[in-house]
């Protein structure tokens, strides 16, 4: 039987064997913790604490009352050491709250399980989800409370749990599906109370047979008749929203539309897990499972760490480097961002730390475009990267928009397929950033 998939895409080496069998290990930070105020799509937070303040696990460090936002919470108990500018994983200096851990891990008194959660008004779930700082933990970091509040005229027919994890090397979601199975299933059941007419689908690529089997068993035992576990063909970027909806429902829709416009809501498995924790256990979303891997790492691992932990500490937990890396990425090889330093914190969107040697990074010289068309065949959005990248270099941003450049999902498929090693994805990323900046400037006039 042919498994569902989508048009376009590529088949890069998976390289997941380094950590696929590594159980998640918990880590307690040794140094100070750093919390950037911008860790999600939407309005960044402003600090609501000051130097010297006592904080607990779940204490609000930053907040913004804007609709599209999510609070920043402390992952440890201790004292605010400073509110200052610090380097963050994207390579920028941002406002951060620095907390000195007291090692006691005391939970803030306001954090308790939601009373009568099984019969409570589902709208209370949305408030709890926002208060817990839950976002899309698959990487997009869109505030989950906003995603679960579609316009009244949008009928949600599918609630999709994204366990695809198509990014090579990463296993944080794979391990969570195997080790936190019950919480994922029950988190989905709670979320479906918001959309009682919806069908629940847990989507997983077929290269994760253990996760598929254990989740199918858990769903069968749960008695959830409106939930299915759907294996998908192994193809990148299967986990992107548009591709996932196309594979599961057969619907194609314009990139300017939202999943809710076609009756879908998509949540990462970690997001659903955190929904359960916030509602049933009364715990804020202040930890993150991170896959630390790559051929430069001595002992690759899947690590559960408090947000704010310095990435250097996680690499040290893995035995450090066995060979000097030439490239370190926050995320995977396809969509990860190159890091200037490992003295930066784990944030909500940190799914992996990939450390590559010269052998695996394969840094090749850039040559002239061959007009072979491989990037066009690979692009799941139907774009022409060979047209878009030169437009960005020429700063022809209006034409970049006209040619659909803002529809690029930055999946990296075009760059991967290019035999001339052209930085096609980076070109589109730069173009989108420039257009966005120009729009903001025009709106401010």
N, C-alpha and C positions, 0 to 999 in steps of 0.2 A: 504494500500500500504506500502510495506516494505521500510524504508528509507535506503539510502546508508550508508555503514560503512566499516570496515576493519577487518582483521583477528587478533585474540588475544584481548588484552585490558581488562579493568576492569570497575566496576561500583561503585566507592566510593560514600559516601553520598555527595550531592551537597553543602549543607550548605550555599547557596547563599541568603537565605531569609533575612539575617541580613542587606543587603544593596541593594537588588534587586529593591526596590521602592524608594531608596534615590537618589534624583536628585543631579547632580554634583554641588558642591559649590566651589567658587573660594577663594583662600587664598593668602594674602599678607604676606610675611615673616617679622618677627620682628627683627631677628638677622642677623649676617653676612651669606653670602652664600659661599658654598665651591664647587669647580668644579674640580673633578679628571680629569687627562689628558688621562685616559684610560677608555672609556665608550662604546666601540664597539669592535666587532670582527675585527681583523686586526692590522695594525701598530698603536701604541699609539701616541698621539700627544705630542708635546713639547710646553712649554709656549711661547707665542709671545708677552706677556705684562710683565711689571715690576712693582714693588711696587711704588705706587703713581700715576700710569696712570689713566686717566679718561676713563671710558667705558660707553657704552650705551647698550640698549637691542639689541642683535644681533651682538655686537662687538666680533670679533674673539679673544678668549683667548688662544687657543691652536690649532696647526695645524701640519699636516704631509702630504707631497706631494705624499706619496705612493699611489698606485692605490686603494688598499683596506684600506681605512681610511675615517674618517669624522671629520670635525672640531668641536671644543668645543666652544660654543658661550655663551656670558653672557645673563642671563635671566632678568637682572635688569640694571638700570643705577646707576652709583656710582663711587667709587674709589677702585683700587686694593690695598688691605690692606697688602697682603703678597703672596709670591710664596714659598710654603713650603710642607713638608710631613704631610699628615693628614690621619686619619683612614677612610676607605671607607666601604661600605656595605658588601663586601666579607670578611672583617676582616683583610685586609692587609693595610699597610701604603704605600701610593702612592703620587707622585707629584701632588699638587693641587694649583689652583689659588683661593685665598680668596678675595671676593669682599664685600665692605661695601656699602649697599644699601642706596641711597639718597632719596628713596621714590617717585621720580619724574617719573619713568618708561618711560624715553625718548628713543624713537626708534633711532637706528643708521641711519644717513642720507642716507646711501647707500641702505637701505631697502625700496623698492617701488614695487608696482605691476609690473609684467612683461608686457611690452608694447605689445599691440595687441596679447595677449596670445592665443586667439582662432585660430589665423592664423599663429602664429610664428612657426619657425622650431622646431619640437619636441625635437631636440637635445639640444635646449636651456633649455628645461625642466630639462634635466639631470644635466646640470651645476648648475641650480638654486637649484635643490634638494640636490646636494652635498654642495653648499654654505650654505644652510639652516641647515646643520647638521642632515639631516633626515636619520634614520636607521630603522631597523625592531623593532618596538615598542612592538611586541608580547613577547619579552624577549630575542630573539637571538641577537639582535642589530647588524645585518649584514648591512653594508652601502648600502643604497637603490640605490644610483647612480650606484654602481657596479652591483647590481642585475638587473638593467634596461639596462645594456650594455652587453648582451650575445654575444658570438662569432657570426660572420656573418652567419656561416653555421647552426646555431640553429634556426629552424623555431618555433616561439612561437604560439601555438594553443589555449592555455588557459591562461587568466590572472585571477588569483584567489584571491579574497579578503577574508582573513581569519578572520571571526567573530565568530569562534567556541567557544572560551574561555571555554575550557573544564576543566580548573583548578578549583577545588572546592573553594568556598568562594568568588572568584573574580567577580566583576561586572563592572570594569572600561570600558571594551569594550562594554558590554551590554548597559550601560547607554549612552555611546557615540553614539552608533548606533541609539538610540532613540532621542537623543538631538542634534546630529550633522548630521542628516540623509542626508540633501541636499548636504552638503560639501563632504560627503563620496561618494555619487553617482556622483557628478560632478568631484571629484578628480579621480575617476575611469575612467570617460569619457575622461579626459585629458590624463591620463596615457595610455589609449588604442590608442591614436594617435601615440604612439611609435610603436605599433603592430597592424596595421589596419586590419589584417586578423584574429586576435585572437577573441575568444569568452570570454566575461566577466562573471564570476560566483562569487556571494557573498554567501559564505558558512556559515551557522549558525546552531548550535545544536538546536534540536527541543524543548528544555526547555526554549527558549527565544521567545515565541509567539508574544509578543508586538514588538520586534525588527524585526521579520520576516514580520509581517503585515505592519509596517510603511515603511520598505525598499521596499517591493513589490509595495506598493502604489507609492513611490517616483520614482522607476524605470519605472513604467507604465506611470507616468506623464512626465517623462523626454524624452520619445520617443526613448530611447536606445533599439533598437530591438535585439541587439546582447548581451544583459546582462540579466541574470536570477538570482533569489534569490533561493538558494537550501537549504532546511532544511536537516539536517543530524541526524542520530540516536544518542542518548545520550550515549556516551561511551568514556572513557579516554584511551589513549591520542589522541582523534579524531583530535585535532588541530596541531599535528606534521606534518611536510611537507610530509613525505613519506606516512603516514596514510591518510592524506587529499587527496593526489593525487590518491591513491589506491581507496578511496571511491568515488571520483568524476569522474575519467576517467577509472577506471578498470585496470590501468597500474601498474605493479609491476616492480621495478627497484632496482639495487644494491645500497647499501648505499654510495658507493664511487662516484656514479653519482650525478650530480646536477639536480634540477628540470628542468632547461632549456634543459638538455639532452633528456628529454622526452616531450618537448614542453610546459612546464609550468613555470610561474612565480607567486610566492605567496607573497602577501603583506598583512600585518596586517591592520585592519580597521583604527587604529590610524595613521599608516603610510600614507594611502591614504588621510585621513583627513588633515594631515600636508602638503601633496603635493598640495592640493587645496589652503591651507593658504599661502604657499610660492609663488605659481605662481599667484594666483588671488588677494590675499590680501597684498602680499608683506611682509609677516611675517615669521620670522625664527622659527624653531622648538625648542622652549626653555621652554615649559611647559610640564607637565606630569599629566595625570589623575591617581590617586592612590586610590585604595580601602583599607581603614584602617578598619580592622575588627577582629573578633575573640571574644570568650566569655569573655576575660579579658578586653575588651574595653567598656567604659561606653556607648558611643553613636556612633556606627560604621557609617562611611560616605564614600562617593566617593568624592575625593577632587582634584580640579585642582590647582596645585601648580607650581611655577617656579622651574626649575631644579636648584639644589644647596641648596634648602631649607632643613633645618635640620629635620630629621624624628621626633625628639622629639616634634617639634612644631605642626606637623600634629596630633600626638597622643593627645597633649594638646587640640587641636581644637575639638577633639572627647570627651572631658571631662576627659581625662586621663584614668587610669586603675580603674575599679571597683573591681578588684581582681588581686592580684599579678600574672603576667604571669610566667610560668616556661620555656617557649620557645617563642621567637620572630623570625619570618621568614621574609626575604625579598622575596616576591612572595607568592605563594600558598603552601599548605601542601605537594604537590607531588614533585614539582621541586624547591621549594623555598630554600634559603640558610639560615641557622641559623646565627643570628646576635650576635656579641659580645657586641654591644652598640647601643643605639638609637641616639647617638650624631654623626650621620653620615648623609651625604646628599642624597637627592633624585637625582637619576641619570637617564639617558635615559632608562635604562632597569627596572626601579622600577615600577612594575605594582600593587603591593600590599604590605601591612604591616600586617602580621597575628600574633596576640598576643593570645596565648593559655594558658589556665590554666592547672593544673595537670589533671583535669578530662577529658579534650578534647585531651590533648597531648598523653595520654595513654602510658606513658613510661614503657615498660615491660622488664623484664630480657631477655637476649639473651640465647637461648638454642641450643643444637646440632641439626644439620640439620636432618629432618625426612625422607628425600628422597621422599617426597609426590608428587613432580612434579608440584605443583601449580604455582611456579614462571615460569616454562617453558611454561605452558599453557597461562599465562598472557602476557609473553614478546611479544610485537608486532613485534620485530625484529627477532624472531625465535632463540634467544640465549639460553644458558643453564647457568643461573646465579649461580647455585650450583657448577659448575665447575670453573667459572671465579673468584668468590670471594676468594676461597682458594688459587688460583694461585697468586693473588695479595698479600695475607698475607705471602705467601712463597717467594715473590719477583721473581717469575718466569715470568717475563714480556714478554719474547719471546713466551712462550706457551700461555700467555694471548692474544697476538696478533694473534697467529695461531688459537686460538679458537674463533676468531671474536670479542674479547673484545672491540676493537676500534669502532665497529659498534653500541655500546650501545648509546642510545639517552638520558639516565639518566632520564627517565620518572617516575621512582619510582614504577612502577606496580609490580615488583618482590618483593620489600620490603613490599609493602602493603599486598600482598597475603601470605607472609611467616608466617606460624603459630608458627615458632620458633623465630620470631622477629630478624632474622639475617639482618645486614646492607648490603644487597646485592648491592643496588644502590651505596651506598657510596664506596663499594669496587671497583666497576667498574669505578667510578669517579676518585678514587685515582690511579687506574691502568692506565687509559687514561692519567692522568696528568704526571705520571712517564714516560710512553712511549714517550709522547710529549717532555718532558725535555731531555730524552736520545737522541731523534732524533736531537734536536737543538744542543746539545753538540757535537754530531757526525758531524753535518753539519758545525760547527764552526772550526773544526780541519783543 
